Amino acid sequence: MKNKEDILKLLDELDIHVADDLETQDLDFKEWIERSLNDSIKMAVRMAVCMANGGGGTTVFGVRDRVKGRNEAIVGVPHEVDAEILQKSIYEKTDPHITPIFEWIEVPEGHRRLLIMTIHQEKSLYTETNGNASVRIGKDCKPFTGSVRNEFLATTGISDFSAQRIDAPWQECFSPVAMERVRMMMSEEHAPDTLLKKSDEDLLKSIGALKDGKLSIGGLLIVGNEEAITKYIPNHRWDFRKMISSTDYSIKEGQSTSIPIGLYEIERYMATENTTTTIEVGFLHPEFSRYPKIALREALLNAFSHRDYRVPGSVMLKHYKDKLILTNPGSFIGGISSGNILHHPPAARNSHLTDLMDKLRLVNRSNLGVPRIFKSL
């Protein structure tokens, strides 16, 4: 979120940019509606709800968003506007109540002052008292439709499918083979001995996958047997195709096994098809795989972690002669797009599953996965 100093620096850029160019996920500029105080209050309420649902942000009132030049763009906010009354109105017209923070900025243009409204991030779903709601996605406030609300609930962890507990004793759902694969991957990632030496039950309890004798959906995806996964997570599946054209393939494999086993099987199929190039550098002859193991594993774990398990489909890897195509069910969430994915803060659809993988050292939650893929390639 932006403070007063940040806003003042951005205002200087209005001579070469329109305000719309300066807007971001957590920053918006709005012209104050001088003809109607009620309309201005309604606008402020809508922006408060939008920013609150979008993870928090700052709205600057008193700036036209599509006009270039400070003198023309900055019109300011009239002196009769009372920030305390506006704050009270927003509080009363939102559910749950939102209490924004208001600050004034003095400027030489227009009414000689701008009003900054800051909304801090909260993990809740906000609406206006009349039921209307929107959410900040990129630079826009989008209507909070049913599908968008589902994405929001999953992203914030309010409704996390992977955190639900299954109604069966964990021993009936457990796969020793999957657990062995987990321990091997943990060793490769240099997990501490204190974690590796725990019994299966204690290890699952310590990371939060097992509670009161019941596995979570996320835990089942990591150490579950195929029968239990098929029963409790019917949409989970992985598929591999070795493509010889856009429509034909020579290898077709797919199962509903746990993620570690699926990862092992896909990597096994790729190993026979992943060509290696040797580069002679003096006495050294380093070898480079066409698809580095770290890139392939990070991409696959990312696909499993962020797929939407509420809809049918599979994590599908298609290996063509000149490319790999990896797909999974679900759309981008949390403001992420193909254009900003390398630097956007992480947003997990299945937060519990991602947390379990992080604790087991299978993934990293420091937003390093996609950069690792990019760099290794």
C-alpha positions as CSV (number, residue, x, y, z in Angstrom):
1,M,0.0,0.0,0.0
2,K,1.1,3.5,-0.7
3,N,1.8,6.2,1.9
4,K,1.7,10.0,1.5
5,E,5.3,10.2,0.2
6,D,4.6,7.6,-2.4
7,I,1.5,9.4,-3.6
8,L,3.4,12.8,-3.8
9,K,6.1,11.2,-6.0
10,L,3.5,9.6,-8.3
11,L,1.7,13.0,-8.7
12,D,4.8,14.4,-10.4
13,E,4.4,11.7,-13.1
14,L,1.0,13.1,-14.1
15,D,2.8,15.5,-16.5
16,I,3.8,12.5,-18.7
17,H,1.3,9.9,-17.7
18,V,-2.5,9.7,-17.1
19,A,-3.4,8.5,-13.7
20,D,-4.8,5.3,-15.1
21,D,-1.2,4.3,-16.1
22,L,-0.1,4.7,-12.5
23,E,-2.8,2.5,-11.0
24,T,-2.0,-1.0,-9.7
25,Q,-3.6,-3.8,-7.7
26,D,-3.4,-1.7,-4.5
27,L,-3.8,1.8,-5.9
28,D,-6.6,3.7,-7.6
29,F,-7.3,7.3,-8.5
30,K,-10.9,8.7,-8.5
31,E,-12.3,12.1,-9.3
32,W,-14.5,13.5,-6.5
33,I,-18.1,13.9,-7.7
34,E,-18.7,17.6,-6.7
35,R,-22.3,17.7,-8.0
36,S,-23.5,15.2,-5.4
37,L,-22.1,14.4,-1.9
38,N,-24.3,11.2,-1.8
39,D,-22.8,9.9,-5.1
40,S,-19.3,10.6,-3.8
41,I,-20.1,8.6,-0.6
42,K,-21.5,5.8,-2.6
43,M,-18.3,5.8,-4.7
44,A,-16.1,5.7,-1.6
45,V,-18.2,2.8,-0.1
46,R,-17.8,0.8,-3.4
47,M,-14.0,1.5,-3.5
48,A,-13.7,0.5,0.2
49,V,-15.4,-2.9,-0.4
50,C,-13.5,-3.4,-3.6
51,M,-10.1,-2.8,-2.0
52,A,-10.9,-4.8,1.1
53,N,-11.9,-7.8,-0.9
54,G,-8.8,-7.4,-3.1
55,G,-6.3,-7.6,-0.3
56,G,-6.2,-4.0,0.8
57,G,-5.1,-0.9,-1.0
58,T,-5.2,2.9,-1.4
59,T,-7.6,5.1,-3.2
60,V,-6.7,8.8,-4.0
61,F,-9.8,11.0,-4.4
62,G,-9.5,14.2,-6.4
63,V,-7.6,13.1,-9.5
64,R,-9.0,12.5,-13.0
65,D,-7.8,9.2,-14.2
66,R,-7.6,9.8,-18.0
67,V,-6.2,13.3,-18.2
68,K,-2.5,14.1,-18.8
69,G,-0.8,17.0,-16.9
70,R,-0.9,17.9,-13.2
71,N,-2.9,21.1,-13.7
72,E,-5.6,19.3,-15.6
73,A,-5.7,16.0,-13.8
74,I,-5.6,17.2,-10.2
75,V,-8.9,18.8,-9.3
76,G,-8.9,18.1,-5.6
77,V,-11.6,17.5,-3.0
78,P,-13.8,20.4,-1.8
79,H,-13.1,21.8,1.7
80,E,-16.6,21.1,2.9
81,V,-15.9,17.3,2.7
82,D,-15.4,15.9,6.3
83,A,-13.2,12.8,6.4
84,E,-14.7,11.7,9.8
85,I,-18.2,11.8,8.4
86,L,-17.1,9.9,5.3
87,Q,-15.4,7.3,7.5
88,K,-18.6,6.8,9.6
89,S,-20.7,6.5,6.4
90,I,-18.4,3.7,5.1
91,Y,-18.5,1.9,8.4
92,E,-22.3,2.0,8.5
93,K,-22.8,1.0,4.9
94,T,-20.4,-2.1,4.8
95,D,-20.9,-5.6,6.2
96,P,-18.7,-6.6,8.0
97,H,-17.9,-3.1,8.9
98,I,-14.9,-1.5,7.3
99,T,-13.0,1.3,9.1
100,P,-10.8,3.1,6.5
101,I,-7.9,5.4,7.4
102,F,-8.2,8.9,5.8
103,E,-5.4,11.4,5.2
104,W,-5.2,14.7,3.5
105,I,-2.5,15.7,1.0
106,E,-2.0,19.4,0.3
107,V,-1.4,20.3,-3.4
108,P,-1.2,23.6,-5.4
109,E,-3.8,22.6,-7.9
110,G,-7.6,22.6,-7.8
111,H,-9.1,22.6,-4.3
112,R,-5.6,22.3,-3.0
113,R,-6.1,19.1,-1.3
114,L,-6.5,15.4,-2.0
115,L,-8.0,12.7,0.2
116,I,-6.3,9.3,0.6
117,M,-8.3,6.3,1.8
118,T,-6.3,3.3,3.0
119,I,-7.9,-0.1,3.5
120,H,-5.8,-2.7,5.2
121,Q,-5.8,-6.4,4.2
122,E,-8.3,-8.6,6.0
123,K,-9.3,-12.3,5.3
124,S,-13.0,-11.7,5.1
125,L,-15.7,-11.2,2.5
126,Y,-17.1,-7.7,2.4
127,T,-20.3,-6.4,0.9
128,E,-22.2,-3.1,1.0
129,T,-25.2,-3.3,3.3
130,N,-27.5,-3.6,0.2
131,G,-25.6,-6.8,-0.8
132,N,-23.6,-5.4,-3.6
133,A,-19.9,-6.3,-3.7
134,S,-16.8,-6.1,-6.0
135,V,-13.2,-7.2,-5.8
136,R,-10.0,-5.6,-6.9
137,I,-8.4,-7.6,-9.8
138,G,-5.5,-5.9,-11.4
139,K,-6.5,-2.3,-11.9
140,D,-10.3,-2.9,-12.0
141,C,-13.1,-3.5,-9.6
142,K,-14.9,-6.6,-10.8
143,P,-18.4,-7.7,-9.8
144,F,-18.2,-10.4,-7.0
145,T,-20.0,-13.1,-9.0
146,G,-20.4,-16.6,-7.7
147,S,-17.3,-18.0,-9.4
148,V,-15.2,-15.1,-8.3
149,R,-16.5,-15.5,-4.7
150,N,-15.4,-19.2,-4.8
151,E,-12.0,-18.2,-6.0
152,F,-11.7,-15.5,-3.2
153,L,-12.8,-18.0,-0.5
154,A,-10.2,-20.5,-1.7
155,T,-7.4,-17.9,-2.1
156,T,-7.9,-16.4,1.4
157,G,-8.2,-19.8,3.1
158,I,-11.7,-19.0,4.3
159,S,-12.9,-22.0,2.3
160,D,-9.9,-24.3,1.5
161,F,-11.0,-27.7,0.0
162,S,-7.6,-29.2,0.8
163,A,-8.0,-28.4,4.5
164,Q,-11.2,-30.5,4.9
165,R,-10.9,-33.8,6.9
166,I,-12.0,-37.1,5.5
167,D,-14.3,-39.3,7.5
168,A,-12.1,-42.5,7.7
169,P,-9.3,-43.8,9.9
170,W,-6.0,-42.6,8.4
171,Q,-4.5,-46.1,8.3
172,E,-7.2,-47.2,5.9
173,C,-6.2,-44.4,3.5
174,F,-2.5,-44.5,3.9
175,S,0.0,-45.6,1.2
176,P,3.5,-46.8,2.5
177,V,4.8,-46.4,-1.0
178,A,3.7,-42.7,-1.2
179,M,5.3,-42.1,2.2
180,E,8.5,-43.6,1.1
181,R,8.5,-41.3,-2.0
182,V,7.9,-38.4,0.3
183,R,10.9,-39.3,2.5
184,M,13.2,-39.7,-0.5
185,M,12.2,-36.3,-1.8
186,M,12.7,-34.8,1.7
187,S,16.2,-36.3,1.8
188,E,17.0,-34.8,-1.6
189,E,16.0,-31.4,-0.3
190,H,18.1,-31.9,2.9
191,A,15.2,-31.9,5.3
192,P,16.4,-32.0,9.0
193,D,17.0,-35.4,10.6
194,T,14.6,-34.5,13.4
195,L,11.8,-34.6,10.8
196,L,13.0,-37.6,8.8
197,K,13.4,-39.8,11.9
198,K,9.8,-39.3,13.0
199,S,7.4,-42.2,12.6
200,D,4.9,-41.9,9.8
201,E,2.1,-41.0,12.2
202,D,4.2,-38.4,14.1
203,L,5.4,-36.8,10.9
204,L,1.9,-36.4,9.6
205,K,0.7,-35.0,12.9
206,S,3.7,-32.5,13.1
207,I,2.9,-31.0,9.7
208,G,-0.8,-30.8,10.3
209,A,-1.9,-33.5,7.8
210,L,-3.3,-35.7,10.5
211,K,-5.5,-34.7,13.4
212,D,-7.7,-36.8,15.6
213,G,-6.9,-39.8,13.6
214,K,-8.2,-38.3,10.3
215,L,-6.2,-37.1,7.3
216,S,-7.0,-33.8,5.6
217,I,-7.7,-33.8,1.8
218,G,-4.2,-32.3,1.4
219,G,-2.6,-35.1,3.5
220,L,-4.5,-37.7,1.4
221,L,-3.2,-36.2,-1.8
222,I,0.4,-36.6,-0.5
223,V,0.3,-40.0,1.3
224,G,-3.0,-41.5,0.3
225,N,-3.6,-44.8,-1.5
226,E,-5.3,-44.8,-4.9
227,E,-8.5,-46.3,-3.6
228,A,-9.1,-43.6,-0.9
229,I,-8.1,-40.8,-3.3
230,T,-10.5,-42.1,-5.9
231,K,-13.3,-42.1,-3.3
232,Y,-12.7,-38.8,-1.5
233,I,-11.1,-36.8,-4.3
234,P,-12.7,-38.1,-7.5
235,N,-11.4,-35.3,-9.6
236,H,-7.8,-35.9,-8.9
237,R,-5.8,-37.5,-11.7
238,W,-2.5,-37.1,-13.6
239,D,-1.9,-37.9,-17.3
240,F,1.1,-38.2,-19.5
241,R,1.2,-38.2,-23.3
242,K,4.1,-38.7,-25.6
243,M,2.9,-36.8,-28.7
244,I,4.0,-37.7,-32.2
245,S,1.7,-35.1,-33.8
246,S,-1.0,-32.6,-32.7
247,T,-3.5,-35.5,-32.5
248,D,-1.6,-38.8,-32.2
249,Y,0.5,-40.1,-29.4
250,S,2.8,-43.1,-28.8
251,I,2.5,-43.3,-25.0
252,K,-0.6,-42.8,-22.9
253,E,-0.5,-43.1,-19.2
254,G,-2.6,-41.8,-16.3
255,Q,-3.6,-42.7,-12.8
256,S,-5.2,-41.3,-9.6
257,T,-2.2,-42.0,-7.4
258,S,-0.8,-39.6,-4.7
259,I,1.1,-36.6,-5.9
260,P,4.6,-38.0,-5.0
261,I,3.9,-41.2,-6.9
262,G,2.5,-39.3,-9.9
263,L,5.5,-37.1,-9.9
264,Y,7.8,-40.1,-9.9
265,E,6.0,-41.8,-12.7
266,I,5.9,-38.7,-14.9
267,E,9.6,-38.1,-14.3
268,R,10.3,-41.7,-15.2
269,Y,8.5,-41.4,-18.6
270,M,10.3,-38.1,-19.3
271,A,13.7,-39.6,-18.4
272,T,13.7,-41.8,-21.5
273,E,12.7,-38.9,-23.8
274,N,14.7,-36.0,-22.2
275,T,17.7,-35.6,-24.5
276,T,21.0,-34.5,-23.1
277,T,23.6,-32.2,-24.7
278,T,27.3,-32.3,-23.7
279,I,29.3,-29.1,-23.9
280,E,33.1,-29.4,-24.0
281,V,34.7,-26.7,-21.8
282,G,38.4,-27.6,-21.5
283,F,38.8,-30.8,-19.5
284,L,35.2,-30.5,-18.3
285,H,32.3,-32.0,-20.3
286,P,29.1,-30.8,-18.5
287,E,25.8,-32.3,-19.6
288,F,22.6,-30.3,-19.9
289,S,19.1,-31.9,-20.1
290,R,16.7,-30.4,-22.6
291,Y,14.3,-30.1,-19.7
292,P,16.2,-29.6,-16.4
293,K,14.9,-31.8,-13.6
294,I,14.3,-28.8,-11.3
295,A,12.2,-27.0,-13.9
296,L,10.1,-30.2,-14.6
297,R,9.6,-30.9,-10.9
298,E,8.7,-27.4,-9.9
299,A,6.2,-27.1,-12.8
300,L,4.5,-30.3,-11.9
301,L,4.3,-29.6,-8.2
302,N,3.0,-26.1,-9.0
303,A,0.3,-27.7,-11.2
304,F,-0.7,-30.2,-8.5
305,S,-0.7,-27.5,-5.8
306,H,-2.8,-24.9,-7.6
307,R,-5.3,-27.0,-9.6
308,D,-9.0,-26.7,-8.7
309,Y,-9.9,-30.1,-7.2
310,R,-13.6,-29.2,-7.3
311,V,-13.9,-29.6,-11.0
312,P,-13.2,-32.6,-13.3
313,G,-9.9,-32.9,-15.2
314,S,-6.3,-33.8,-14.6
315,V,-2.8,-32.5,-14.4
316,M,-1.8,-33.3,-18.0
317,L,1.8,-33.2,-19.4
318,K,2.0,-33.5,-23.2
319,H,5.6,-34.1,-24.5
320,Y,6.0,-33.0,-28.1
321,K,9.1,-33.2,-30.2
322,D,9.9,-29.5,-29.5
323,K,8.0,-28.6,-26.4
324,L,6.2,-29.6,-23.2
325,I,2.7,-28.4,-22.5
326,L,1.5,-28.7,-18.9
327,T,-2.1,-27.9,-18.0
328,N,-4.4,-28.2,-15.0
329,P,-8.0,-27.4,-14.1
330,G,-8.7,-23.9,-12.8
331,S,-7.9,-20.3,-13.8
332,F,-5.4,-17.8,-12.5
333,I,-6.3,-16.4,-9.1
334,G,-5.4,-13.5,-6.8
335,G,-4.6,-11.0,-9.6
336,I,-2.0,-13.3,-11.2
337,S,-1.8,-13.4,-15.0
338,S,0.6,-14.8,-17.6
339,G,2.1,-11.3,-17.9
340,N,3.0,-10.8,-14.2
341,I,3.5,-14.4,-13.0
342,L,7.3,-14.1,-12.6
343,H,7.1,-11.3,-10.0
344,H,3.6,-11.4,-8.6
345,P,3.3,-12.3,-4.9
346,P,2.2,-15.9,-4.5
347,A,-1.5,-16.8,-4.2
348,A,-2.4,-20.4,-3.3
349,R,-5.8,-21.9,-4.2
350,N,-5.1,-24.8,-1.9
351,S,-3.3,-23.1,1.0
352,H,-3.3,-26.1,3.3
353,L,-1.9,-28.5,0.6
354,T,0.8,-25.9,-0.2
355,D,1.6,-25.5,3.5
356,L,2.0,-29.3,3.9
357,M,4.3,-29.5,0.9
358,D,6.4,-26.6,2.2
359,K,6.8,-28.3,5.6
360,L,7.9,-31.5,3.9
361,R,10.4,-29.5,1.8
362,L,8.6,-30.5,-1.4
363,V,7.9,-26.9,-2.5
364,N,9.0,-23.5,-1.4
365,R,6.5,-20.8,-0.4
366,S,8.9,-17.9,-0.9
367,N,7.7,-17.3,-4.4
368,L,10.8,-19.0,-5.9
369,G,9.1,-21.8,-7.9
370,V,8.3,-20.0,-11.1
371,P,11.6,-18.0,-11.1
372,R,13.5,-21.3,-10.6
373,I,11.7,-22.8,-13.6
374,F,12.5,-19.7,-15.7
375,K,16.1,-19.5,-14.6
376,S,16.9,-23.2,-15.0
377,L,15.6,-23.1,-18.6
